[in-house]
Amino acid sequence: MENYLQQSQFETMKKILLINFLIFCQLSFLKAQDLGWQQRVEYEMEIDFDVNIHQFDGNQKLTYYNNSPDTLKRVFYHLFFNAFQPGSMMDVRSRTIKDPDPRVRDRILHLKENEIGFQKISSLKQDGKDLNYKVVGTILEVELDKPLLPGKRSVFKMEFKGQVPKQIRRSGRDNKEGIAYTMTQWFPKMAEYDYEGWHANPYIGREFHGVWGDFDVKITIDENFTIGGSGYLQNGDKIGHGYNGIQDKLPGKNGKHTWHFVAPNVHDFAWAADPDYRHTILKMEDGPELHFFYQADTLVENWERLPEYTKKHFELAGSLYGKYPYKQYSVIQGGDGGMEYAMCTMITGHRKLPSLVGVTVHEAMHSWFQHIFAFNETKYAWMDEGFTSYASNIIEDKLFNENKFYPHYGSFSSYKRLVDMEMQEPLTTHSDFYTRNGIYGVSSYSKGALFLSQMEYIIGKSTFDKAMLRFYNEWKFKHPKPIDLLRIFEKESEIELNWYLEQWIGTTNTIDYGLKSVESEGNGTAIVLERVGNMPMPVDVYVEYTDGKIERFNIPLRIMRGVKQEEFNGISNKQLESWPWTYPEYKFTLEVSPDKIKTIEIDMSMRMADIDRSNNYYPEKENPVTFPYIGK
């Protein structure tokens, strides 16, 4: 009996140990699969700027938090200014690609020594210990003195010197409108590290990626210069220049002022400086304080009207996509077109009012899709540029009271031209690897915008609007990826959508549905649809009867495992059986004879990117209308 009890206790103990081991393995697996962590940075920088030789000396203290489960043995910094040197990757790419950016072409090749850009590292220490490092183009490769363990932090101290290049692309001095300094991608910046590893991409001319953190920056520069940029100025009362209600330029020490900015929870820091900036402020009641920096010789009357349009933009964008979380935003004349940065944008200013408002709206909208979500632009430019274009199309339409039936028609037209030229490349293409700049532009901006336009079509507008706000609330400041957005749409709509992401993003398949036949069948009318294109989509069929009544029939894809709930222009869905996408045809019957039908049209809303609408109508039209007439 005693032996039996001992054996029983032993077996029980083995079971308990086995259960505990399995629980431990499961928890370890879940921990290993936790992809929600993010690295974090805290920058403290002091810059002494010499406007006579366009150079600056910098001291940088970077506290780097390794929140990953990995032990880091090396780190990487971006040295963006090194791109503006003859023989750089940006230079060679610009001279060899078939359609070079006209702002670049071979201009880098011809820069003189005092016109090139550079970032030279004088010293770099980790927790007080000197480090070995190597400059490789626009990347600084750093071997750590001691591995940085998970959950630990290190303090990196760097001394560096920079030279501001002659303005060519985004950054630089003396742009075509005479702005002295556009200081973007100007400091040695730690590369992002996530579950995919390091994102130490060379700077070739495309988008970029950054680590969330706090910036404390002091810039000492000639007292005659006014600075606008990221963050909140801490000492405006000592400088003047339009800050804190002081319009005069107060005298500095030794002919210089030190500007002290603090920017919390951003992944970049940018600024611009010019001795002739005007500085105006518009304070919103329930929104950010808006700052405007522009030269007096620019189109002043348009810049004086810009604040009110900018205010309306922030109100509209906040209601549609989530409230802007910072207390300030600056619109700054500078750069070479328009480019978004943390809490500010750089735009060229010699524009007519619609263009000035348009570029401001687009770049300010990036504050949501690039500087609140911070998509990895190198991999998912279509999310940043495309979603910004989608939102800008809607907001500009409202700002100018254009009331377009389909505000994304311009995006569709650009995409359609790319299809017609048979030059598509999948949106999974890395930003730097598109074979042509034009293909990158249309793919990222236009086809990316259509991703959201069609999502609205697939799941219904009201559901779409709720999903966009939910996405903002759940994913702001978290570097979301395509699947994160898709899951929000799926949860809100209760529709399976992985097929859509795979087809629209991962392939160059196109959409084309047609009305194959409309014929009498008994006392009714048989309608046969055909899928001509390779990409499947749900189909809305609008039927207008001779008595003026209009009905909409929704045919979901079977793989959606759900249906949209939507009333469009006052017309609700009539739900039909789902369409298995492998079937080339789909038939349904109306309980009226053909003589009672005035017109039939596939997707009168225009939200589906059907590349051939000539087969969407009954009766056939010789010249199909560009825009649908319903609701006009």
Phi, psi and omega in degrees: 000318180296318179296323180296316180295320178296318178296319179296317179295323179295317179295320178297316179298319179298319179296318180297316179297319179295317179298315179299321180295318180294321177296317179299316179297318180296316179295321179296319179296316179297320178296319180295331181270359180289110183255012185275355182287156176219143172289163180217149181229153170226113181260134166235120184227142173234124186239130174248113191253133177249106185286347181284326181243004176060038179233161178213148173256137184229143169242128183233128171247119183240115172267118187247123182258118178270092179271005181278166174277006187254151172270124183261127179255350177207162178224168181225139173246148169273135174239074191302320185299337180294348178291337185265059177221140178306135180089358177291165177299322178296317179300309183294318179299317182293332181269350184244342179290150187292331180230077184297151174299123183298341178283344185247293183045242181251019185295325180296321182302329187261009178291140175274172183301322181273006179246345181287169173252149173203157169229110182252131183266123179271321179202153178211126181233147172246115181050041176089354182255133179298144182243153172270133181211162182218132177272120179237090182065242180262015179236134173259116180265124188236125172269127183284149176291321175219144182301143178265110187282159177303137178080000182254173179224158174226152176252119179255127177244130187228140168247133184212163176232140179232150171237129182280123181287158168302134188299121178233303182224110177069294183269165168133181182251152173054065179289177188296343178260005175089013176287129188296307186221125168250102189260082179236145188050049192255347185238155174299121191237126180299132178289158178280142174232127177220196185295345175273355181103200181284144176247065182265061181282136175296152179273109184247341180138000181259209186275181183211183190214148183212169183261135177295142177178189181247142180239133173234107192233129176243122184242116178259122187210163178316134187296343181279350184271143172254138181244137169229147180176207181290152170082186183249128178288130185267342187227042181298330181292341181263354186243323186082232176059029177089357178272147177054033176078002180263112185273336183282156174271110183282147181296145180256185179266126182056034177078010181228155170247150169251116179265128184245112180247145173232126180234109182270139171054056175231170179241019178196164175216125182226156177204164176221153182218140178201144180284347185249014180295135160272147181228116177236157184227137171238123181261117178278148179290318181228064182180186185287159170282123186261126180247144181228130180235121181204157180281152183291335183270005178277187180284081190300321183299326178286320178294330178288335177270342184299321183305319182293321176294320180296319177301313180297324178300311182296327177294313181294312181299321179296322181287328184271324192232003179114145186289135176302125191272349182264165184266359183210150173213138183238134173255119191235128174289124182170186176070207186228019181167266174203131179207133184273146174217177183298118175065013181197169172220152173251124180224148170287146193250348182279074187225154168290160187304312180301321179291319180296317178293318182299313181292325178294316179299314182298310183291323178294326178294332174300337179300335174277302192280343176246326187250005168243314174276319181058058171302151175286098185296332181296327181258327188234053178301330181295334177284317181285299182293320182292313181292324176297317178296318178302309182293321180296321178303318182288314185290318178297322177300321180285320182297322182260010177051042181279332177052045178293142177296318180227093186292350182262015183297326177298320177296318179297318182298318179297315178299318181298320179297321179296319177297314182299327179277358180054048183237017180295147167229146183301149178290352174284354179294132177300143186306323183281348190253005172298142184288338178221149175297321181298321179293318176302312185299309181294319181297308186289312185282306189277306180294328176296320178296321180293337175303314180285321179302317179286329176298320176300320179294319186288317187255350181098144189295313183296321177293319178300313181300318178296321181294321180296319178290323177295320177300317178299311185294327184267339189234005177296140180064031184229010181051056181294155179246171184307319183294330179294317177294315182301319182295327176295315178298321180293317181295320183287327184261342187058039178235138176281129189232006183300326178301322182291315178300314182297317185284311186285327184265319188269352181227175172250020177299148182242163183256130174204111174245148182222157171273107184282318180202150173226109188222155176291137177217104185064234178266004184239198181229125178266128179246125179246124176258154175227144174266110182269318180281169183277340183266125179280150177210155168293155186233131171258127178243122179261130178239121175254126183266166183294341179273004178094350180287144178236134175236150177239127180250122182258126179244100180284161170282145180298325183287355175285333181054034179178176182225154178278150174246111185203142168246118184246119182054038178082004182249119180273165180287144161248116190277130175249173178298150182289158183253113173293121194296340179285343179285125181287341182228160179216132183239136169218162188236137174260147183271037175223156180280158182304330182289349177269357183256126178273307180214155170228137180215136174277127176050070177294342181285345180071006185282339176275132184279061178288119188281350178220096183272000181293337180259017183265001191237148167224129352292164183298149179244137177291321180231086182303140180296146179290319180244148178291154184265345185295133179085355182285000000 
